[in-house]
Structure formats: structure tokens, C-alpha cells
Amino acid sequence: MRRYDMVREFPVEVSGLTLSRRERDVSSGFTRVTTTVELSGAGETGRGEDVCYETEDHDDYPRPDLTGEYTFGEFADAVGEADLWPAEPNQHHAPAFRRWAFESAALDLALKQADTTLATALDTDAEPVRFVVSTRLDGFERIEAILDANPDAEFKLDPVPEWSDDLVDRLADTGRVRTLDLKGLYEGTEVDTDPDPEFYARLFEAFPDAVIEDPAVTAETMDLVEAERERVAWDYPITGVPSVQALPFEPSVLNVKPSRFGSVESLFDTLDYADRLGLDLYGGGQFELGVGREQIQALAAVAYPGGANDVAPGAYNDSDLSGSLPRSPLDPPVGFGRR
């Protein structure tokens, strides 16, 4: 059965909207700001998290009137028609991020009002979630600090051509690198990485078992990338079924970042499509500071628990790592619905 059809008819009563802002200095050297969207009704509260990256997008936050009684599908349609942007968004994915905040809050609320959980609604079991730790590196020190706190940690790393041969060798020697995010598809952001065929070749050789995420497919890199296509994963462009169909070649692996899909329907339909194609999936995060992190872990628990999920607990984003850190796999969080 289509996943979305399993949740769309849940009734949801919305009587109030509350917004709260969170800020946190994180390990990548910037202050992360998010907004928690709380929808209340029938004695329950559902929460979602707006993960827009530009601080300005969280100023003068909209308060659309969404009060009423709906099915979840009707509420999602109302959100799609609501004016959620008093000013022009600063980033390409921002409208999807905001819509996801409202839809995920409504899904949480609908399931709570029905006294059930997402796993039950989808007629499946939530399983323990394997996670990896995602980080950008200037040197090996961050890896050492994480491994000191959790010797079993696995990693998703963002390589850059400035990495020395020594650093590449030390990382490879850990045997803990599961994913290399080349960020070859970003444009106009601080994390853009220009494709370098020599660097690609060096990485592919040094990490023969790692998943290769978002390589730039150019005339210079095409042969290298196609030779590794069974372990190439796509992340940045994945926003729904049409985006999967538009990839340069039939995929084997997808990184699922729920907020990029905007709507629950788009996310669930893509999960169904990936199942039909037999694709490997793993989840990804967006530096969530609140409920959004638990929700992406909960989605991993019901759809891709064994993937190299980039959904590590927030403690791994702290600038100062001290003491022990949570170990993988995580007990499956509820995320949506009854606690």
C-alpha cells in the first residue's frame, strides 16, 4: 500500500500555533538558528523544525491562520497554499524546509490525537538506527577527538582538494570512513567544491569501500564517476520522484533528507519508488537543534535503519567533545505521535 495513503486520512484538529527560536554554536564554526513550529489542538501539541540555514529567514516569522479540522492530507494541501514567506527566501531549498516544518508538526499532532505512532500507522516496526558522524576537517584532530569519545564511531566526511596525502592516508587507516560527500553539485554556497579529477581518483583509490556522494559529473570526471556508479549516492538534488528520474544515470544509493522534500507526500512517494527500484537508502540531517533531529532518526527507524545514516545525536556537533558520546545503533525514537 502507498505509504502516504496510510497517513493522509488521519483527522487533525488545529487550534493554535506557537513558534520558538533556537540558536547554537556548532563544530563547523557558525551559529545555527532554527525555528520550532508547534501546532496545538484537542489537548495535544505537534512539533516540527524549520531548518532554513540563513538566520534572516527566521526573522519576522509568518503566522498563517491554519486553525480548523482537517484530514492530514487536507492540512498538507492548506500548507501548500499558505503564504509562508513575507520576504524572498535566501536559499533554493528554503521553501521546502519551511513547508516540512509545518507538515511534520501536523503529522506529529495527528498521530498524537489518534494515540498512535508513525511506525504503527505505516504498519511496520521501528528498528535501531545505525548512524555515522558527519564533519568537515582541517586536520585529523577532530577525528581523534571523536574516536577518543567513541572508538566505534563511523564517519561521513566532506573531502576538499586541499587535503594532504598524509591526511587521506590517516583517515583511510582508521577503517571507519563510510561516506565521502564530494559536494560537487552545490552552487553559490560556502561548501561548494570544484571537481578535481586527480583528487577524485585519489579518494576513490584510498577509500575503495566508501559510498561516494554527490560527485560532479563533468566531461573530466564522467569516466571516473561511471566506473564507481554502484557506490555513487545522490543527496543535494533529491527532492522527490522526478528528481530521482532526472539523475545522470540510474542510481544505486540515495541520501534521504526529509526536509528537502517539503511535503510528507513527496517524501513517502520517493521512499515507495526507491523500494520498487531496490535502491539502498540512508538518512541525512540539516544541523537540527530540536525535534527535527529525533524525527529524522524516527524516519530512518521505519524506512532505512541499517543505512550509514547521517543522523548522529546533536552532541557530535559540539565544538568541545568531552566524556563519552552516544553509540550506534540508537534505540528507535518515536519522533512522530504517541510518546
NORKAWO-V218436 format. One record per residue. N is the residue number from 0. PSI is psi in degrees with one decimal (999 if undefined). Layout:
BEGIN
n | psi
N | PSI
N | PSI
END
This chain:
BEGIN
n | psi
0 | 142.3
1 | 130.1
2 | -43.9
3 | -34.9
4 | -18.6
5 | -12.8
6 | -17.4
7 | -28.1
8 | 1.7
9 | 129.4
10 | 148.1
11 | 128.5
12 | 122.6
13 | 121.4
14 | -10.4
15 | 157.8
16 | 127.8
17 | 139.4
18 | 140.0
19 | 140.5
20 | 140.0
21 | 147.6
22 | 145.2
23 | 134.3
24 | 127.4
25 | 173.1
26 | -19.8
27 | 2.3
28 | 26.9
29 | 165.9
30 | 116.5
31 | 132.7
32 | 132.2
33 | 165.4
34 | 127.7
35 | 126.7
36 | 122.3
37 | 122.4
38 | 129.0
39 | 154.7
40 | 143.2
41 | 36.4
42 | 9.0
43 | 162.3
44 | 128.8
45 | 142.7
46 | 146.4
47 | 167.2
48 | 125.6
49 | 117.6
50 | 23.9
51 | 136.0
52 | -28.2
53 | 125.7
54 | -38.0
55 | -27.3
56 | -13.1
57 | -0.8
58 | 151.4
59 | 49.9
60 | 137.5
61 | 152.8
62 | 72.6
63 | 146.0
64 | 103.5
65 | 18.1
66 | 146.6
67 | -179.3
68 | 128.7
69 | 170.0
70 | 163.7
71 | -40.4
72 | -39.1
73 | -39.8
74 | -42.7
75 | -39.2
76 | -39.2
77 | -39.7
78 | -39.6
79 | -26.1
80 | -11.2
81 | 153.1
82 | 100.0
83 | 4.7
84 | 98.9
85 | -21.2
86 | 167.9
87 | 129.4
88 | 153.4
89 | -17.0
90 | 155.2
91 | -43.9
92 | -4.2
93 | -42.9
94 | -37.8
95 | -41.7
96 | -44.4
97 | -43.7
98 | -41.2
99 | -38.7
100 | -44.6
101 | -42.0
102 | -40.2
103 | -35.6
104 | -41.4
105 | -37.7
106 | -42.8
107 | -44.3
108 | -45.5
109 | -42.1
110 | -36.4
111 | -43.4
112 | -26.7
113 | -1.3
114 | 47.6
115 | -179.2
116 | 167.5
117 | -42.8
118 | -43.7
119 | -42.8
120 | -35.6
121 | 5.2
122 | 49.1
123 | 176.2
124 | 139.0
125 | 128.5
126 | 158.9
127 | 144.1
128 | 116.3
129 | 137.1
130 | 154.2
131 | 164.7
132 | 125.2
133 | 132.0
134 | 151.0
135 | 147.6
136 | 140.6
137 | -18.2
138 | -167.4
139 | -7.2
140 | -39.9
141 | -39.9
142 | -42.7
143 | -42.6
144 | -40.7
145 | -43.6
146 | -29.6
147 | -38.3
148 | -27.6
149 | 92.3
150 | -16.5
151 | 5.4
152 | 142.9
153 | 158.0
154 | 146.5
155 | 114.7
156 | 154.8
157 | 88.2
158 | 150.4
159 | 151.1
160 | -19.7
161 | -10.8
162 | 135.0
163 | 160.7
164 | -36.2
165 | -42.7
166 | -43.9
167 | -44.6
168 | -41.4
169 | -39.5
170 | -44.0
171 | -37.5
172 | -22.0
173 | -27.7
174 | 16.4
175 | 2.6
176 | 117.7
177 | -27.8
178 | 137.9
179 | 113.3
180 | 104.5
181 | -13.5
182 | 43.0
183 | -1.9
184 | -4.1
185 | 147.1
186 | 130.6
187 | 26.4
188 | 171.5
189 | -12.4
190 | 6.4
191 | 137.7
192 | 117.4
193 | 139.9
194 | 133.2
195 | 104.4
196 | -38.7
197 | -41.0
198 | -42.7
199 | -48.4
200 | -39.6
201 | -41.7
202 | -45.1
203 | -35.6
204 | -40.3
205 | -29.2
206 | 72.3
207 | -16.5
208 | -3.1
209 | 145.8
210 | 137.9
211 | 112.0
212 | 135.5
213 | 53.8
214 | 149.9
215 | 128.7
216 | 99.3
217 | 175.9
218 | -33.0
219 | -28.1
220 | -10.4
221 | -49.3
222 | -41.3
223 | -45.8
224 | -44.3
225 | -31.8
226 | -19.9
227 | 17.0
228 | -26.6
229 | -18.4
230 | 14.7
231 | 129.6
232 | 153.3
233 | 137.2
234 | -70.8
235 | -41.5
236 | -4.8
237 | 107.7
238 | 0.4
239 | 178.5
240 | -45.6
241 | -33.6
242 | -32.9
243 | -41.0
244 | -21.5
245 | 1.4
246 | 156.8
247 | -21.8
248 | 162.8
249 | 125.7
250 | 161.3
251 | -30.3
252 | 139.2
253 | 141.9
254 | 120.4
255 | 110.2
256 | 101.2
257 | -39.5
258 | -24.6
259 | -20.3
260 | -21.9
261 | -61.4
262 | 150.1
263 | -37.8
264 | -46.2
265 | -42.5
266 | -51.8
267 | -38.0
268 | -33.5
269 | -38.3
270 | -41.8
271 | -42.7
272 | -43.2
273 | -38.0
274 | -42.8
275 | -33.4
276 | -9.5
277 | 34.5
278 | 149.8
279 | 138.7
280 | 148.7
281 | 155.1
282 | 158.7
283 | 157.8
284 | 175.7
285 | 41.7
286 | 43.6
287 | 143.5
288 | -13.1
289 | -130.8
290 | -24.7
291 | -32.2
292 | -46.2
293 | -35.2
294 | -39.3
295 | -29.6
296 | -39.1
297 | -39.1
298 | -39.5
299 | -39.4
300 | -29.1
301 | -10.5
302 | -33.1
303 | 57.1
304 | -28.9
305 | 0.1
306 | 167.4
307 | 72.0
308 | 126.3
309 | 63.5
310 | 33.8
311 | 147.4
312 | 152.4
313 | -21.8
314 | -26.4
315 | -12.0
316 | -3.8
317 | 142.2
318 | -35.9
319 | 110.6
320 | 122.0
321 | 147.4
322 | -161.8
323 | 161.4
324 | 156.9
325 | 145.1
326 | 154.0
327 | 141.6
328 | 156.3
329 | 143.4
330 | 139.2
331 | 119.5
332 | 157.9
333 | -53.1
334 | -53.8
335 | 125.1
336 | -156.9
337 | 131.4
338 | 999
END
